[in-house]
Amino acid sequence: MAEEASGSMVWATAFLLLAFMGVTLFFVIRGALRIKNIDDYALGSIAFSPVAIGLALAASMTSAATFIINPGIIALFGISGVITYCSFGVVGGFNQTVSQTWQYGQIANHGSVDG
């Protein structure tokens, strides 16, 4: 049976959760004050830096890969998928998918991987 959390762990968790909520609320309010009209809200504005846009895109793609692609890789490749996922994460899963797809294409086109 699992042990109960100590009082200090409960307070530490509550503090970290409140700190996270405070930081998030700060950025929400700061962003809301910068919005002048609905176009800024819906489409963003020219003030967004390429770095911010790139980070947002990378976070979106990583999130999708983590929750959609990697469980499929593990289901398809079994223990080798688990090892790849644990060793290399998203990049390793993508690499394994690309290499397996390439090998499948070689076999389908030429009858063997060697060509």
Secondary structure, DSSP 8 states (H G I E B T S, - for coil): ------HHHHHHHHHHHHHHHHHHHHHHHHHHHH--SHHHHHH--TTS-HHHHHHHHHHHHHHHIIIIIHHHHHHHHTHHHHHHHHHHHHHHHHHHHHHHHHHHHHHHHHSSS--
